[in-house]
Amino acid sequence: MKMQLAEIAKAINATCTGNDQAVITSVAFDSRKIEAGGLFVPLKGERDGHDFVSSAISQGASASLWQQGHPNKPNGIALLEVEDPLQSMQKLAQYYLGKVNPTVVGITGSNGKTTTKDMTAAVLAKRFNVHKTDANFNNEIGVPMTILGMKPNTEILVLEMGMDHAGQLHELSELTHPDVTVITMIGEAHIEFFGSRAKIADAKLEITDFLQEDGELIYNGDEPLLRERSEQLNQAKVTFGFAKDDTVYATGFSSYKHHASFTVNGSDCKFTIPMIGQHNVANALAALCVGRHFGESNEEIAAALAGFTPTANRMEWEKGDVGEDIMSDVYNSNPTAVRAVLASFGQIQVPAGSRRIAVLGDMLELGQKSAELHWNLADCLDPQVINEVYLFGSEMKNLATALKDRYEPEHMHYYLEDQMQHMIADLKNDIKPHDIVVLKGSHGMHLEKVVERLR
């Protein structure tokens, strides 16, 4: 972006003190990431962002937002006085979005939205100038920051949109007025706050609240909750999945150690993705539907999917220090995601005498149903398929209890949160060169530290 401070002040209805002719070239809310010519946004979190304005000045910030009435206004920097810095940043993002005027693709879902976003951006980049959400910067802060970071020549903006409460996607949809919306699936993520999958589906459909009249909803047609709710929409609808009544469905699917391949109805083109599992094929089908919406050929889409780079910590393969292969999927976790990962992991062939080892950390934010949802994972763990199980965290005690009749004690290991080093030591003693290991848990369980020690 490149705007004079006077233009920004007008766009967000702010009072400017200082040089309103200064040119702003970037926006940041972390004073450590501010650049020369940057606008600093002091947000309130664990600390008050106003306390870091002096740090932003030293980093080269040209201006800062400032909440009206906040004491100790600094000198040496232009200030835009506003009622609420976060709302003003969102208003600026909406203004800049209208100025650049790209086509907006909004992607949400209980699982798979980051991978689908990466796949979709890779597919569209074959023909268009694309800007996408970095990592999973997908909330009321991350979405406007993504918008403000796009270049003026952006043709398509691919936005990941997350939620942890009702109304959040409504607000993000209002901010962005998407042209295309994608819903990957409905799972149990954040069920603590919603109470049921049906209510999660209601909240996910909020992404369509400000969908353009000539826009399109692309969604997982294998989910009855989405089919039922999408009927009320007047906009065009496209479904993807594995059922023959989907608009686009997989007609063949194979999962290997480092990739999966599939074909789709009505085409002989073979698609390959550098990830494993049926759930990632579903993500690729969503990206394929978006590509087709923008006129891309199957061949263009296949080439893009084969070469896309997933965001870190999502089913990444690492090499362990004794030669074992490690699948790291430790960014987040919920029952749907764990089942999908274990199913994919169980399909990987291992040499005779080698084992599949699963390391599972607590799934967080499951509320009153947490014990039941951890316990119920037992039916996707078979000692003939997943030979060794390591469980980590207080909630995983429920799964450990459920597995007592299924696994011999020497093949099922349980550790509390303060026993991570003990678990790491046991794993390092147990793992053999040709074993394969999967690690899956919520980000708050920090299984990435285990990966680091095994690597």
Wavefront OBJ file of the C-alpha trace (Angstrom):
o trace
v 0.000 0.000 0.000
v 1.019 3.608 -0.491
v -1.176 6.401 0.871
v -0.701 9.849 2.316
v -1.638 10.187 5.947
v -4.284 12.769 5.009
v -6.038 10.176 2.832
v -5.927 7.622 5.627
v -7.277 10.158 8.135
v -10.216 10.897 5.852
v -10.887 7.211 5.198
v -11.131 6.351 8.907
v -12.582 9.692 10.088
v -9.554 10.462 12.274
v -8.101 13.689 13.602
v -4.494 14.066 12.444
v -1.802 15.823 14.438
v 1.546 16.132 12.726
v 2.608 15.860 9.105
v -0.471 14.654 7.211
v 1.532 14.613 3.953
v 3.684 11.728 5.189
v 3.444 8.689 2.906
v 2.477 5.437 4.591
v 3.728 2.266 2.934
v 2.853 -0.413 5.495
v 0.811 -1.125 8.631
v 1.829 -3.141 11.709
v 0.493 -3.759 15.202
v 3.764 -5.302 16.460
v 6.316 -2.564 17.118
v 9.122 -5.047 16.430
v 7.853 -5.485 12.862
v 7.279 -1.837 11.994
v 9.180 -0.501 9.001
v 10.249 2.960 7.892
v 7.146 4.635 6.496
v 4.931 2.380 8.583
v 1.698 3.124 10.438
v 1.601 1.601 13.922
v -1.691 0.307 15.319
v -1.692 0.093 19.154
v -4.017 -2.776 20.030
v -5.017 -3.868 23.510
v -4.149 -7.424 24.456
v -2.200 -8.668 27.437
v -0.380 -5.348 27.142
v -1.658 -1.992 25.922
v -0.219 -1.304 22.482
v 0.043 2.389 23.327
v 2.978 1.442 25.575
v 4.950 0.447 22.468
v 4.514 3.572 20.364
v 7.938 4.865 21.430
v 9.416 1.546 20.286
v 7.618 1.916 16.960
v 9.089 5.408 16.601
v 12.591 4.052 17.152
v 11.934 1.413 14.480
v 11.088 4.128 11.934
v 7.299 4.420 12.120
v 5.978 7.509 10.360
v 2.659 7.615 12.206
v 0.518 5.841 14.771
v -3.133 5.475 15.566
v -3.994 6.795 19.039
v -7.131 6.174 21.040
v -8.928 9.393 21.920
v -8.446 10.358 25.554
v -5.539 7.967 26.116
v -2.934 9.723 28.279
v 0.749 10.436 27.592
v 0.593 11.273 23.906
v 4.113 10.956 22.466
v 6.069 13.576 20.579
v 8.042 13.076 17.388
v 5.419 11.156 15.450
v 2.230 11.987 13.557
v -0.877 10.695 15.319
v -4.305 9.752 14.008
v -6.701 10.042 16.925
v -9.556 7.536 16.725
v -12.233 6.056 18.961
v -10.995 2.478 18.590
v -7.673 1.506 16.924
v -8.838 -1.992 15.928
v -12.052 -0.767 14.328
v -10.111 1.989 12.584
v -7.636 -0.539 11.196
v -10.563 -2.604 9.907
v -12.117 0.504 8.360
v -8.807 1.333 6.662
v -8.586 -2.232 5.347
v -12.086 -1.960 3.904
v -11.176 1.345 2.243
v -7.969 -0.077 0.768
v -9.843 -3.188 -0.399
v -12.246 -0.959 -2.320
v -9.360 1.036 -3.757
v -7.466 -2.005 -5.096
v -10.736 -3.810 -5.880
v -9.521 -7.407 -6.254
v -11.855 -10.380 -6.533
v -12.147 -11.838 -3.012
v -12.136 -15.553 -2.213
v -13.043 -16.288 1.415
v -12.244 -19.724 2.854
v -13.430 -21.169 6.152
v -14.065 -24.587 7.718
v -13.451 -26.555 10.889
v -10.432 -28.233 9.299
v -8.446 -27.752 6.131
v -8.918 -24.025 5.596
v -5.202 -23.166 5.700
v -4.260 -26.001 3.349
v -7.175 -25.135 1.047
v -6.103 -21.487 1.079
v -2.554 -22.453 0.086
v -3.798 -24.784 -2.654
v -6.268 -22.215 -3.970
v -3.674 -19.453 -4.092
v -1.258 -21.730 -5.944
v -3.947 -22.670 -8.471
v -5.003 -19.070 -9.137
v -1.414 -17.804 -9.352
v -1.096 -19.641 -12.670
v -3.074 -16.839 -14.312
v -3.543 -14.014 -11.824
v -1.702 -11.733 -9.421
v -2.699 -13.322 -6.126
v -2.297 -12.216 -2.525
v -3.145 -14.669 0.253
v -3.379 -14.894 4.017
v 0.026 -15.478 5.582
v 0.168 -18.575 7.810
v -3.290 -18.648 9.468
v -3.715 -14.911 10.056
v -7.460 -15.331 9.856
v -9.288 -13.382 12.579
v -10.549 -9.820 13.081
v -6.923 -8.657 13.250
v -5.375 -10.997 10.702
v -7.894 -10.448 7.898
v -7.501 -6.633 7.785
v -3.727 -6.999 8.109
v -3.737 -9.367 5.121
v -5.772 -6.856 3.111
v -3.444 -3.987 4.010
v -0.446 -6.077 2.963
v -1.577 -6.713 -0.614
v 0.078 -4.993 -3.561
v -1.900 -2.491 -5.654
v -1.794 -4.853 -8.661
v -3.508 -7.705 -6.782
v -6.219 -9.290 -8.921
v -7.435 -12.003 -6.556
v -7.279 -11.884 -2.754
v -7.462 -15.303 -1.093
v -8.506 -14.888 2.530
v -8.593 -17.551 5.206
v -11.346 -16.739 7.706
v -11.453 -18.391 11.113
v -13.910 -18.202 13.972
v -14.251 -19.161 17.599
v -17.612 -17.546 18.318
v -20.898 -16.834 16.584
v -20.980 -13.580 14.640
v -17.262 -13.515 13.848
v -17.608 -14.710 10.250
v -20.562 -12.359 9.773
v -18.242 -9.459 10.619
v -15.433 -10.740 8.383
v -17.895 -11.251 5.527
v -19.159 -7.691 5.993
v -15.586 -6.408 5.959
v -14.661 -8.195 2.722
v -17.885 -8.770 0.701
v -16.443 -11.926 -0.912
v -17.068 -12.932 -4.519
v -16.440 -16.627 -3.827
v -16.783 -18.424 -0.503
v -15.494 -21.896 0.368
v -16.492 -24.061 3.345
v -14.176 -27.044 3.689
v -16.067 -29.074 6.311
v -17.859 -29.038 9.656
v -16.097 -30.703 12.582
v -15.884 -30.315 16.342
v -13.372 -27.456 16.484
v -14.488 -24.920 19.137
v -17.488 -27.086 20.057
v -16.902 -25.849 23.621
v -18.326 -22.486 22.541
v -21.110 -23.754 20.256
v -22.474 -26.902 21.864
v -23.223 -28.832 18.656
v -22.031 -29.361 15.087
v -25.328 -27.899 13.854
v -24.557 -24.600 15.557
v -21.018 -24.697 14.153
v -22.550 -25.106 10.679
v -24.810 -22.103 11.292
v -21.784 -20.027 12.246
v -19.751 -21.187 9.235
v -22.537 -20.154 6.851
v -22.112 -16.588 8.129
v -19.268 -16.288 5.615
v -21.994 -15.978 2.956
v -23.856 -13.154 4.731
v -22.269 -10.544 2.451
v -21.469 -12.794 -0.514
v -21.887 -10.782 -3.716
v -25.215 -11.308 -5.483
v -23.416 -12.847 -8.475
v -21.058 -14.748 -6.177
v -20.633 -18.475 -5.634
v -20.562 -20.764 -2.596
v -18.288 -23.795 -2.907
v -18.787 -26.292 -0.106
v -18.301 -29.889 1.001
v -21.361 -31.641 -0.400
v -20.775 -34.733 1.725
v -21.839 -32.756 4.814
v -25.670 -32.837 5.224
v -25.566 -29.852 7.591
v -24.115 -27.709 4.802
v -26.426 -29.026 2.083
v -29.459 -28.281 4.216
v -28.382 -24.739 5.109
v -27.113 -23.762 1.673
v -30.558 -24.222 0.133
v -31.634 -20.820 1.449
v -28.951 -19.038 -0.620
v -29.846 -17.456 -3.936
v -26.241 -17.391 -5.176
v -24.677 -20.112 -7.305
v -23.581 -23.228 -5.430
v -20.968 -25.867 -6.243
v -20.278 -28.957 -4.159
v -17.181 -31.133 -3.899
v -16.518 -34.435 -2.174
v -16.609 -38.165 -2.766
v -20.325 -38.759 -3.393
v -21.641 -39.010 -6.935
v -24.246 -36.313 -6.348
v -21.483 -33.730 -5.754
v -20.742 -31.303 -8.584
v -17.101 -32.379 -8.505
v -16.208 -35.709 -6.922
v -13.114 -37.890 -6.751
v -13.380 -40.959 -8.964
v -10.086 -42.481 -7.928
v -7.895 -41.889 -4.885
v -4.517 -43.286 -3.815
v -2.395 -42.205 -0.848
v 1.336 -42.832 -0.694
v 4.052 -41.919 1.782
v 4.625 -38.380 0.585
v 1.751 -37.691 -1.803
v -1.775 -38.542 -2.844
v -3.299 -38.735 -6.306
v -6.845 -38.654 -7.583
v -9.048 -38.187 -10.631
v -12.423 -36.462 -10.874
v -15.678 -37.057 -12.699
v -15.751 -35.997 -16.313
v -11.973 -35.858 -16.776
v -9.036 -38.164 -17.467
v -6.605 -35.685 -15.897
v -4.656 -37.074 -12.928
v -4.105 -34.754 -9.966
v -1.277 -35.204 -7.454
v -0.726 -33.304 -4.209
v 2.381 -33.346 -1.965
v 0.281 -34.378 1.036
v -1.402 -37.610 2.051
v -4.923 -38.550 3.016
v -8.478 -38.348 1.777
v -9.081 -35.148 3.744
v -6.343 -33.371 1.801
v -7.808 -34.654 -1.453
v -11.055 -32.975 -0.343
v -9.117 -29.722 0.184
v -7.663 -30.077 -3.309
v -11.142 -30.629 -4.745
v -12.222 -27.325 -3.189
v -9.240 -25.547 -4.762
v -10.032 -27.218 -8.089
v -13.578 -25.834 -7.944
v -12.249 -22.329 -7.304
v -9.819 -22.664 -10.197
v -12.605 -23.732 -12.528
v -14.713 -20.779 -11.360
v -11.973 -18.497 -12.703
v -11.674 -20.384 -15.989
v -8.570 -22.461 -15.319
v -8.118 -25.783 -17.091
v -7.696 -29.117 -15.349
v -4.121 -29.257 -16.612
v -3.278 -25.843 -15.141
v -4.868 -26.799 -11.845
v -3.056 -30.156 -11.747
v 0.324 -28.481 -12.348
v -0.323 -25.961 -9.558
v -1.473 -28.568 -7.028
v 1.548 -30.758 -7.704
v 3.921 -27.936 -6.806
v 2.194 -25.999 -4.034
v 3.922 -25.476 -0.672
v 1.824 -26.165 2.439
v 1.981 -23.876 5.474
v 4.393 -25.175 8.132
v 3.435 -27.904 10.635
v 0.649 -29.384 8.547
v 1.463 -32.997 7.743
v 5.127 -32.221 7.130
v 7.567 -35.083 6.789
v 10.788 -34.835 8.790
v 13.730 -37.190 9.128
v 14.460 -38.445 12.631
v 17.920 -38.763 14.099
v 17.975 -42.578 13.799
v 16.566 -42.521 10.276
v 12.848 -42.791 11.044
v 10.275 -40.808 9.045
v 8.258 -38.351 11.141
v 4.939 -36.845 10.094
v 4.518 -33.562 11.973
v 0.947 -32.231 12.165
v 1.100 -30.282 15.405
v -0.510 -26.934 14.640
v -4.016 -27.779 15.824
v -6.202 -30.752 16.630
v -9.787 -31.881 17.024
v -11.511 -35.261 16.704
v -12.239 -34.947 12.979
v -8.648 -33.977 12.221
v -7.166 -36.749 14.372
v -9.331 -39.388 12.711
v -8.341 -38.150 9.261
v -4.633 -38.108 10.073
v -4.665 -41.570 11.691
v -6.583 -43.022 8.746
v -4.027 -41.585 6.316
v -1.099 -42.670 8.476
v -2.471 -46.199 8.752
v -2.523 -46.544 4.953
v 1.234 -45.956 4.596
v 3.204 -49.095 3.903
v 6.140 -49.882 6.196
v 8.908 -52.479 5.732
v 8.532 -55.828 7.447
v 9.468 -55.545 11.101
v 8.955 -51.798 11.202
v 6.162 -50.027 13.066
v 3.723 -47.159 12.898
v 3.960 -45.052 16.060
v 1.390 -42.382 16.973
v 2.058 -39.548 19.424
v -1.189 -37.775 20.314
v -1.559 -34.658 22.458
v -4.699 -33.230 24.027
v -7.367 -31.742 21.791
v -8.227 -28.404 23.392
v -11.418 -26.296 23.438
v -13.811 -29.252 23.462
v -15.630 -28.114 26.624
v -17.939 -30.466 28.493
v -17.682 -33.066 25.734
v -13.895 -33.266 25.957
v -13.696 -36.506 27.946
v -16.185 -38.252 25.652
v -14.528 -37.016 22.443
v -11.072 -38.140 23.605
v -12.449 -41.538 24.701
v -14.184 -42.046 21.348
v -10.905 -41.859 19.426
v -10.267 -45.438 20.568
v -12.199 -46.838 17.608
v -9.666 -45.424 15.126
v -6.640 -47.018 16.828
v -5.950 -50.639 15.932
v -2.772 -52.266 17.334
v -2.378 -54.170 14.055
v -2.216 -50.835 12.184
v -0.905 -48.286 14.712
v 1.524 -50.457 16.626
v 2.623 -48.069 19.383
v 0.645 -45.230 20.967
v 2.067 -42.384 23.049
v -0.574 -40.169 24.695
v 0.279 -36.768 26.171
v -1.869 -34.517 28.359
v -4.514 -34.716 31.056
v -7.407 -35.090 28.583
v -5.686 -37.972 26.807
v -6.079 -39.989 30.012
v -9.606 -40.720 28.764
v -8.247 -42.285 25.578
v -5.594 -44.166 27.565
v -8.352 -45.724 29.669
v -10.384 -46.598 26.566
v -7.378 -48.340 24.971
v -6.521 -50.572 27.940
v -8.518 -53.483 26.527
v -7.152 -52.944 23.020
v -3.407 -52.469 23.555
v -0.959 -54.421 25.647
v 0.539 -52.173 28.367
v 3.997 -52.178 26.775
v 2.562 -50.708 23.545
v 0.428 -47.926 25.059
v 2.205 -45.105 26.905
v 0.643 -42.183 28.790
v 2.225 -38.950 30.076
v 0.981 -35.823 31.831
v 1.930 -32.326 30.655
v 4.910 -32.074 33.021
v 6.344 -35.348 31.697
v 7.277 -34.223 28.178
v 10.995 -34.847 28.716
v 10.213 -38.313 30.022
v 8.112 -39.027 26.924
v 10.840 -37.735 24.614
v 13.413 -39.987 26.302
v 11.121 -43.025 25.972
v 10.448 -42.255 22.315
v 14.149 -41.902 21.525
v 14.819 -45.249 23.183
v 11.920 -46.928 21.379
v 12.094 -45.655 17.783
v 13.972 -47.782 15.233
v 15.418 -46.606 11.885
v 12.614 -47.836 9.618
v 9.675 -46.903 11.853
v 7.296 -44.114 10.894
v 5.982 -41.692 13.515
v 3.030 -39.275 13.472
v 2.610 -36.428 15.974
v -0.786 -34.738 16.292
v -2.050 -32.384 18.983
v -3.408 -28.925 19.677
v -0.884 -26.125 19.346
v -1.093 -25.445 23.073
v 0.408 -28.883 23.775
v 3.656 -27.835 22.033
v 4.404 -31.146 20.371
v 6.685 -29.209 18.017
v 9.227 -29.452 20.844
v 9.038 -33.236 20.601
v 9.545 -33.036 16.840
v 12.633 -30.867 17.366
v 14.154 -33.418 19.737
v 13.448 -36.347 17.433
v 14.643 -34.601 14.299
l 1 2 3 4 5 6 7 8 9 10 11 12 13 14 15 16 17 18 19 20 21 22 23 24 25 26 27 28 29 30 31 32 33 34 35 36 37 38 39 40 41 42 43 44 45 46 47 48 49 50 51 52 53 54 55 56 57 58 59 60 61 62 63 64 65 66 67 68 69 70 71 72 73 74 75 76 77 78 79 80 81 82 83 84 85 86 87 88 89 90 91 92 93 94 95 96 97 98 99 100 101 102 103 104 105 106 107 108 109 110 111 112 113 114 115 116 117 118 119 120 121 122 123 124 125 126 127 128 129 130 131 132 133 134 135 136 137 138 139 140 141 142 143 144 145 146 147 148 149 150 151 152 153 154 155 156 157 158 159 160 161 162 163 164 165 166 167 168 169 170 171 172 173 174 175 176 177 178 179 180 181 182 183 184 185 186 187 188 189 190 191 192 193 194 195 196 197 198 199 200 201 202 203 204 205 206 207 208 209 210 211 212 213 214 215 216 217 218 219 220 221 222 223 224 225 226 227 228 229 230 231 232 233 234 235 236 237 238 239 240 241 242 243 244 245 246 247 248 249 250 251 252 253 254 255 256 257 258 259 260 261 262 263 264 265 266 267 268 269 270 271 272 273 274 275 276 277 278 279 280 281 282 283 284 285 286 287 288 289 290 291 292 293 294 295 296 297 298 299 300 301 302 303 304 305 306 307 308 309 310 311 312 313 314 315 316 317 318 319 320 321 322 323 324 325 326 327 328 329 330 331 332 333 334 335 336 337 338 339 340 341 342 343 344 345 346 347 348 349 350 351 352 353 354 355 356 357 358 359 360 361 362 363 364 365 366 367 368 369 370 371 372 373 374 375 376 377 378 379 380 381 382 383 384 385 386 387 388 389 390 391 392 393 394 395 396 397 398 399 400 401 402 403 404 405 406 407 408 409 410 411 412 413 414 415 416 417 418 419 420 421 422 423 424 425 426 427 428 429 430 431 432 433 434 435 436 437 438 439 440 441 442 443 444 445 446 447 448 449 450 451 452 453 454 455
